[in-house]
């Protein structure tokens, strides 16, 4: 196990990276140093072949992430005006094009910029006390990025309700689960984390490359229409035919043994 302290805790064990937003006394808000730490963490996840699955959560008992640190909103504002979206926003798994599965565990309130992790993770597991809120407009800010991702995941109405009502509305976990913003709902934060770790352990037994390509194909359905998305998925599927895992899977099944997956996405043969 390895661990990195500071605003982001990063531990790795048995192929699972656990990332914990670690500013509990500030609602796990996204300070500049936490944003930098998250970008570095996603780069580490991608480069480390020993990491197969990521679990992301927040520290403490009340908040998953309350969004941007409001007192520091002006930091870097002038310099960001001429920087495109993909260069300026590098803290969520999707923004950093993470190819490995990311499970997000909501242990409490998710507000504002914290909704990026709901919108951009592959699987979202929440506990009963979790809630979604978007207070951008209450502090004179525009809800334009995470709200678009939430609209894709939970529907246009949910995104508009949250972004326009602001602090006047907190979406309960049960409602978020009904709309698809939360994929699995557990009674407590402890149960949600246990469910995430059980899933993560099961997923480490899957072909890394097959999961990466499956993830790309499915997310493509939110970025392009048919038939373009189907054609893209077909090309991803065919590209896997040259990877060793394509033959190792059926071989291990026939021989009744555990598969020996190749974690190198560029492996051939």
KEKE-3310 file (N, C-alpha, C; in steps of 0.2 Angstrom, whole numbers, plus 5000, padded with zeros to 4 digits):
npx = (5004:5003:5003:4998:4998:4990:4979:4973:4970:4979:4979:4985:4980:4981:4978:4968:4965:4962:4955:4954:4945:4952:4948:4940:4936:4933:4922:4927:4930:4935:4950:4964:4976:4971:4965:4976:4982:4973:4973:4986:4985:4976:4984:4994:4986:4983:4996:5001:5002:4999:4987:4971:4957:4948:4943:4934:4931:4924:4931:4927:4910:4900:4901:4903:4909:4909:4911:4919:4931:4925:4930:4942:4939:4943:4956:4967:4958:4959:4969:4963:4954:4957:4960:4956:4943:4947:4960:4960:4952:4955:4953:4943:4939:4935:4938:4951:4953:4953:4956:4953:4941:4931:4924:4913:4910:4897:4897:4890:4884:4884:4889:4888:4904:4907:4898:4904:4911:4901:4895:4905:4911:4912:4904:4892:4890:4879:4875:4861:4860:4866:4866:4861:4866:4866:4874:4879:4873:4869:4880:4883:4889:4891:4882:4888:4896:4897:4884:4879:4885:4878:4865:4866:4867:4856:4846:4838:4828:4832:4845:4842:4833:4841:4852:4846:4837:4846:4852:4840:4835:4838:4843:4837:4845:4838:4830:4839:4844:4833:4833:4845:4857:4863:4869:4869:4862:4864:4861:4870:4885:4896:4891:4890:4903:4908:4901:4906:4920:4919:4914:4925:4935:4930:4931:4944:4948:4945:4948:4960:4961:4950:4940:4944:4941:4928:4923:4926:4918:4905:4904:4905:4893:4887:4892:4891:4880:4870:4872:4885:4891:4889:4897:4910:4911:4911:4924:4932:4929:4934:4948:4952:4954:4967:4974:4982:4973:4961:4962:4967:4956:4945:4953:4957:4945:4941:4951:4949:4955:4962:4962:4977:4979:4985:4991:4996:4991:4995:4999:5002:4998)
npy = (4994:5011:5029:5045:5060:5076:5088:5078:5061:5046:5030:5014:4997:4980:4982:4992:5009:5021:5036:5050:5064:5077:5087:5090:5099:5110:5106:5098:5105:5112:5117:5127:5119:5106:5104:5103:5092:5082:5082:5077:5065:5058:5056:5048:5037:5033:5030:5019:5003:4993:4998:4995:4998:5012:5020:5033:5045:5056:5064:5063:5065:5072:5079:5076:5083:5100:5109:5122:5131:5145:5157:5158:5160:5170:5168:5166:5170:5179:5174:5162:5166:5165:5152:5136:5124:5111:5112:5120:5113:5100:5090:5080:5063:5061:5072:5071:5060:5047:5030:5019:5010:5020:5022:5031:5036:5043:5051:5060:5077:5084:5097:5110:5112:5099:5091:5087:5075:5066:5067:5063:5051:5033:5024:5027:5027:5029:5035:5035:5047:5056:5070:5081:5097:5113:5127:5138:5150:5157:5163:5171:5165:5155:5141:5130:5119:5106:5105:5102:5089:5083:5084:5075:5063:5063:5069:5083:5091:5088:5094:5108:5111:5110:5119:5131:5133:5133:5135:5133:5121:5104:5089:5074:5058:5047:5052:5056:5043:5037:5045:5042:5048:5043:5027:5015:5013:5014:5011:5017:5027:5019:5007:5010:5012:4999:4992:4998:4994:4980:4979:4984:4975:4964:4969:4970:4958:4957:4959:4972:4980:4976:4982:4995:4999:4996:5005:5017:5015:5016:5028:5036:5036:5047:5057:5057:5054:5040:5034:5036:5033:5020:5015:5019:5012:4999:4999:5001:4988:4979:4983:4977:4964:4961:4961:4952:4948:4945:4932:4926:4926:4917:4905:4903:4901:4889:4881:4881:4890:4904:4919:4926:4941:4954:4969:4980:4991:4992:4980:4966:4951)
npz = (5000:4996:5001:4999:5007:5011:5003:4995:4998:4993:4990:4987:4984:4981:4967:4967:4967:4979:4981:4991:4994:5004:5013:5025:5034:5027:5019:5009:4999:4982:4982:4975:4977:4979:4966:4958:4964:4960:4946:4945:4951:4943:4932:4937:4940:4926:4922:4929:4928:4938:4944:4943:4945:4951:4966:4972:4984:4998:5012:5030:5038:5033:5020:5003:4992:4991:4980:4972:4981:4988:4993:4985:4972:4963:4960:4947:4938:4927:4919:4914:4905:4892:4889:4883:4886:4889:4892:4904:4913:4923:4932:4935:4932:4918:4912:4911:4903:4908:4907:4915:4925:4935:4951:4960:4976:4986:5000:5007:5006:4989:4980:4968:4960:4964:4958:4946:4948:4950:4937:4929:4933:4931:4938:4950:4967:4981:4997:5009:5015:5007:4996:4982:4976:4969:4970:4962:4956:4968:4973:4963:4951:4936:4931:4921:4916:4924:4926:4913:4911:4921:4916:4905:4912:4921:4916:4908:4915:4929:4929:4926:4937:4948:4945:4943:4955:4965:4982:4987:4984:4988:4981:4986:4989:4986:4976:4966:4963:4957:4945:4939:4942:4953:4953:4962:4977:4994:5012:5022:5023:5025:5021:5007:5004:5006:4997:4985:4986:4985:4972:4965:4968:4961:4948:4946:4941:4928:4911:4908:4896:4889:4897:4896:4883:4882:4890:4883:4872:4877:4883:4872:4867:4873:4867:4853:4839:4833:4817:4820:4833:4834:4824:4828:4840:4834:4828:4839:4845:4835:4836:4847:4844:4840:4852:4866:4876:4870:4865:4877:4886:4881:4881:4894:4900:4894:4898:4912:4921:4930:4921:4913:4912:4900:4904:4896:4885:4872:4868:4857:4848)
capx = (5000:5006:4999:5000:4994:4988:4972:4970:4974:4980:4982:4984:4981:4977:4975:4963:4967:4957:4957:4949:4946:4954:4948:4934:4934:4931:4918:4931:4930:4940:4955:4969:4980:4967:4964:4983:4983:4968:4976:4992:4983:4973:4990:4997:4982:4984:5003:5003:4999:4996:4981:4966:4951:4949:4937:4934:4926:4926:4933:4922:4903:4894:4901:4908:4913:4905:4912:4925:4933:4922:4935:4948:4936:4946:4963:4968:4952:4961:4973:4959:4949:4959:4962:4950:4940:4951:4966:4958:4948:4959:4952:4939:4942:4933:4942:4958:4952:4955:4953:4952:4935:4931:4918:4912:4906:4895:4896:4887:4882:4888:4887:4892:4909:4907:4894:4908:4913:4895:4893:4911:4913:4908:4899:4891:4886:4877:4872:4854:4860:4869:4861:4864:4864:4871:4873:4883:4869:4868:4886:4885:4893:4887:4883:4888:4900:4895:4877:4878:4886:4872:4859:4866:4866:4850:4840:4838:4825:4836:4850:4839:4830:4847:4856:4842:4835:4852:4852:4833:4833:4843:4840:4838:4849:4833:4827:4845:4844:4828:4834:4851:4863:4866:4868:4868:4860:4865:4858:4875:4891:4900:4889:4891:4910:4909:4899:4911:4926:4917:4914:4931:4939:4928:4933:4951:4949:4943:4953:4960:4960:4943:4936:4945:4938:4921:4921:4926:4913:4899:4904:4905:4886:4885:4896:4890:4874:4870:4876:4892:4893:4890:4903:4916:4911:4913:4931:4935:4929:4939:4955:4954:4955:4974:4977:4983:4968:4956:4963:4968:4949:4942:4958:4957:4938:4941:4956:4946:4960:4961:4966:4983:4978:4991:4989:4998:4985:4998:5002:4999:5001)
capy = (5000:5018:5034:5052:5065:5083:5088:5072:5055:5042:5024:5008:4990:4975:4984:4997:5015:5024:5043:5053:5072:5077:5094:5089:5105:5115:5103:5095:5110:5111:5123:5126:5114:5100:5103:5101:5085:5078:5081:5073:5058:5054:5055:5042:5031:5030:5027:5014:4997:4990:5000:4992:5001:5018:5022:5040:5047:5062:5063:5066:5062:5077:5081:5073:5089:5106:5113:5127:5135:5151:5162:5158:5160:5175:5165:5164:5171:5183:5170:5157:5168:5163:5145:5132:5120:5105:5114:5123:5109:5094:5087:5075:5057:5061:5078:5068:5054:5041:5024:5014:5011:5025:5022:5037:5035:5049:5050:5066:5082:5085:5104:5114:5108:5092:5087:5085:5069:5062:5067:5061:5044:5028:5021:5031:5024:5034:5033:5038:5054:5060:5074:5085:5104:5117:5134:5143:5156:5160:5166:5175:5161:5152:5133:5128:5113:5100:5104:5099:5082:5080:5084:5069:5058:5062:5072:5090:5094:5088:5099:5114:5112:5111:5125:5137:5134:5134:5132:5132:5114:5099:5083:5068:5053:5042:5055:5055:5036:5036:5048:5039:5051:5038:5020:5010:5016:5010:5014:5021:5028:5013:5001:5012:5011:4992:4990:5000:4990:4973:4979:4986:4969:4960:4972:4969:4951:4958:4961:4979:4983:4976:4987:5002:5000:4996:5012:5022:5014:5018:5036:5039:5037:5053:5062:5057:5051:5035:5028:5037:5030:5012:5014:5020:5006:4993:5000:4999:4981:4976:4984:4972:4957:4960:4961:4946:4947:4943:4925:4923:4925:4910:4900:4902:4898:4882:4877:4881:4893:4911:4922:4930:4947:4959:4976:4984:4992:4992:4973:4963:4945)
capz = (5000:4996:5002:4998:5011:5009:5001:4992:5000:4987:4993:4982:4987:4977:4960:4968:4970:4983:4981:4995:4994:5011:5016:5028:5038:5022:5015:5004:4993:4977:4982:4969:4978:4977:4959:4955:4966:4957:4940:4946:4953:4937:4928:4940:4938:4919:4920:4934:4926:4944:4946:4938:4946:4955:4970:4974:4989:5002:5019:5034:5038:5030:5013:4998:4989:4991:4975:4972:4987:4986:4994:4981:4965:4959:4959:4941:4933:4921:4915:4912:4900:4885:4889:4881:4892:4890:4896:4910:4918:4922:4939:4935:4927:4911:4909:4910:4899:4912:4904:4919:4928:4941:4955:4964:4982:4989:5008:5010:5001:4983:4978:4963:4956:4966:4953:4940:4949:4948:4930:4925:4935:4927:4942:4956:4973:4986:5004:5010:5017:5001:4992:4977:4976:4964:4973:4958:4956:4974:4974:4957:4946:4931:4931:4914:4914:4928:4925:4907:4912:4925:4911:4901:4916:4925:4912:4907:4921:4935:4929:4927:4944:4953:4944:4944:4962:4970:4988:4988:4983:4988:4978:4990:4986:4983:4969:4962:4961:4953:4939:4936:4944:4957:4951:4967:4983:5001:5018:5025:5019:5026:5016:5001:5002:5006:4990:4980:4986:4982:4965:4963:4968:4956:4942:4945:4938:4921:4906:4908:4890:4887:4901:4894:4876:4883:4893:4878:4867:4880:4884:4865:4865:4875:4863:4846:4838:4829:4817:4821:4839:4833:4820:4833:4844:4830:4827:4845:4846:4831:4838:4853:4841:4840:4859:4868:4880:4866:4865:4883:4889:4879:4882:4901:4901:4891:4903:4918:4925:4930:4915:4914:4907:4899:4906:4891:4880:4865:4867:4851:4847)
cpx = (5004:5001:5002:4995:4993:4981:4968:4974:4973:4983:4980:4985:4977:4974:4970:4966:4961:4959:4951:4950:4946:4954:4941:4931:4932:4926:4921:4930:4936:4945:4960:4973:4977:4966:4970:4984:4979:4971:4982:4990:4980:4979:4993:4993:4983:4991:5005:4999:4996:4989:4976:4959:4952:4942:4938:4929:4928:4927:4927:4915:4898:4895:4906:4912:4908:4907:4919:4925:4931:4927:4941:4945:4940:4953:4963:4963:4955:4965:4969:4955:4950:4961:4956:4949:4944:4957:4965:4955:4951:4958:4947:4941:4940:4937:4949:4959:4955:4952:4951:4945:4936:4924:4918:4908:4904:4893:4892:4885:4887:4885:4892:4897:4910:4903:4898:4910:4907:4894:4899:4914:4909:4903:4898:4887:4885:4875:4865:4855:4864:4864:4865:4862:4869:4870:4877:4879:4869:4874:4888:4889:4888:4888:4882:4892:4897:4888:4875:4880:4880:4866:4860:4865:4859:4844:4840:4834:4828:4841:4847:4836:4836:4850:4852:4839:4840:4851:4845:4831:4839:4840:4842:4842:4844:4831:4833:4846:4839:4829:4841:4857:4867:4864:4866:4867:4861:4863:4863:4881:4896:4898:4890:4899:4912:4907:4904:4917:4925:4917:4921:4936:4937:4930:4940:4953:4947:4949:4954:4959:4953:4938:4937:4942:4931:4919:4921:4920:4906:4899:4903:4897:4883:4888:4894:4883:4875:4869:4883:4895:4894:4896:4910:4916:4913:4921:4935:4935:4934:4946:4957:4956:4963:4977:4977:4977:4962:4956:4964:4961:4946:4947:4957:4950:4938:4946:4954:4952:4958:4965:4972:4982:4985:4989:4992:4993:4988:5001:4998:5002:4996)
cpy = (5006:5023:5041:5056:5071:5083:5082:5066:5050:5035:5018:5002:4985:4977:4990:5003:5019:5031:5046:5060:5073:5084:5094:5095:5111:5111:5099:5099:5110:5118:5122:5120:5107:5099:5101:5094:5080:5077:5076:5066:5054:5052:5048:5036:5028:5027:5021:5008:4992:4992:4998:4996:5007:5019:5029:5042:5054:5060:5066:5062:5066:5078:5077:5078:5095:5111:5117:5130:5142:5157:5163:5158:5164:5173:5163:5166:5174:5178:5164:5159:5166:5156:5141:5127:5114:5106:5117:5119:5102:5090:5082:5069:5058:5067:5076:5062:5048:5035:5019:5015:5016:5024:5027:5035:5041:5048:5055:5071:5083:5092:5106:5110:5101:5088:5085:5077:5064:5062:5063:5054:5039:5024:5025:5028:5029:5031:5037:5045:5059:5064:5078:5092:5108:5125:5139:5150:5160:5164:5170:5171:5157:5144:5131:5122:5107:5099:5101:5091:5079:5079:5077:5063:5057:5066:5080:5094:5094:5093:5106:5116:5114:5117:5131:5139:5135:5131:5131:5125:5109:5092:5077:5062:5048:5045:5054:5048:5035:5039:5045:5043:5047:5031:5015:5014:5012:5014:5019:5022:5022:5007:5003:5011:5003:4989:4992:4996:4983:4973:4980:4979:4964:4962:4971:4962:4952:4960:4969:4982:4982:4981:4994:5004:5000:5002:5017:5021:5017:5025:5039:5040:5043:5059:5063:5053:5045:5037:5029:5033:5023:5011:5014:5014:5000:4994:4998:4991:4977:4977:4979:4965:4956:4960:4954:4944:4944:4935:4922:4922:4919:4905:4898:4899:4891:4878:4877:4884:4900:4914:4926:4936:4951:4966:4982:4985:4992:4985:4970:4956:4939)
cpz = (5000:4998:5001:5002:5008:5007:4998:4995:4994:4990:4987:4985:4982:4970:4961:4971:4973:4984:4986:4996:5002:5013:5020:5032:5033:5017:5009:4998:4988:4977:4976:4970:4977:4970:4956:4957:4962:4950:4940:4947:4947:4932:4930:4939:4931:4918:4924:4932:4932:4946:4941:4939:4951:4959:4973:4979:4993:5009:5024:5034:5035:5023:5009:4995:4988:4985:4976:4979:4986:4987:4989:4973:4961:4957:4951:4936:4927:4916:4912:4906:4893:4884:4888:4887:4894:4894:4903:4915:4917:4929:4940:4930:4920:4908:4908:4906:4902:4909:4908:4923:4935:4945:4960:4970:4986:4996:5011:5004:4995:4981:4972:4959:4958:4961:4947:4941:4948:4941:4926:4927:4931:4931:4948:4961:4978:4992:5005:5012:5012:4998:4987:4977:4971:4966:4969:4958:4962:4976:4967:4951:4942:4931:4924:4912:4918:4927:4918:4907:4916:4921:4907:4906:4919:4922:4913:4913:4927:4935:4930:4934:4948:4952:4945:4951:4966:4976:4990:4987:4984:4986:4983:4986:4983:4976:4964:4959:4956:4946:4936:4938:4949:4954:4956:4973:4989:5007:5021:5021:5020:5021:5009:4999:5002:4999:4984:4980:4984:4975:4962:4963:4963:4949:4941:4941:4931:4917:4906:4902:4887:4891:4898:4887:4877:4886:4888:4873:4871:4881:4877:4864:4868:4871:4855:4845:4834:4822:4819:4827:4838:4829:4824:4837:4841:4829:4833:4847:4842:4833:4843:4850:4841:4847:4862:4873:4876:4865:4872:4887:4887:4881:4890:4903:4899:4896:4910:4923:4926:4925:4918:4909:4906:4899:4901:4885:4872:4863:4861:4851:4850)
residu = (UNK:UNK:UNK:UNK:UNK:UNK:UNK:UNK:UNK:UNK:UNK:UNK:UNK:UNK:UNK:UNK:UNK:UNK:UNK:UNK:UNK:UNK:UNK:UNK:UNK:UNK:UNK:UNK:UNK:UNK:UNK:UNK:UNK:UNK:UNK:UNK:UNK:UNK:UNK:UNK:UNK:UNK:UNK:UNK:UNK:UNK:UNK:UNK:UNK:UNK:UNK:UNK:UNK:UNK:UNK:UNK:UNK:UNK:UNK:UNK:UNK:UNK:UNK:UNK:UNK:UNK:UNK:UNK:UNK:UNK:UNK:UNK:UNK:UNK:UNK:UNK:UNK:UNK:UNK:UNK:UNK:UNK:UNK:UNK:UNK:UNK:UNK:UNK:UNK:UNK:UNK:UNK:UNK:UNK:UNK:UNK:UNK:UNK:UNK:UNK:UNK:UNK:UNK:UNK:UNK:UNK:UNK:UNK:UNK:UNK:UNK:UNK:UNK:UNK:UNK:UNK:UNK:UNK:UNK:UNK:UNK:UNK:UNK:UNK:UNK:UNK:UNK:UNK:UNK:UNK:UNK:UNK:UNK:UNK:UNK:UNK:UNK:UNK:UNK:UNK:UNK:UNK:UNK:UNK:UNK:UNK:UNK:UNK:UNK:UNK:UNK:UNK:UNK:UNK:UNK:UNK:UNK:UNK:UNK:UNK:UNK:UNK:UNK:UNK:UNK:UNK:UNK:UNK:UNK:UNK:UNK:UNK:UNK:UNK:UNK:UNK:UNK:UNK:UNK:UNK:UNK:UNK:UNK:UNK:UNK:UNK:UNK:UNK:UNK:UNK:UNK:UNK:UNK:UNK:UNK:UNK:UNK:UNK:UNK:UNK:UNK:UNK:UNK:UNK:UNK:UNK:UNK:UNK:UNK:UNK:UNK:UNK:UNK:UNK:UNK:UNK:UNK:UNK:UNK:UNK:UNK:UNK:UNK:UNK:UNK:UNK:UNK:UNK:UNK:UNK:UNK:UNK:UNK:UNK:UNK:UNK:UNK:UNK:UNK:UNK:UNK:UNK:UNK:UNK:UNK:UNK:UNK:UNK:UNK:UNK:UNK:UNK:UNK:UNK:UNK:UNK:UNK:UNK:UNK:UNK:UNK:UNK:UNK:UNK:UNK:UNK:UNK:UNK:UNK)
# end
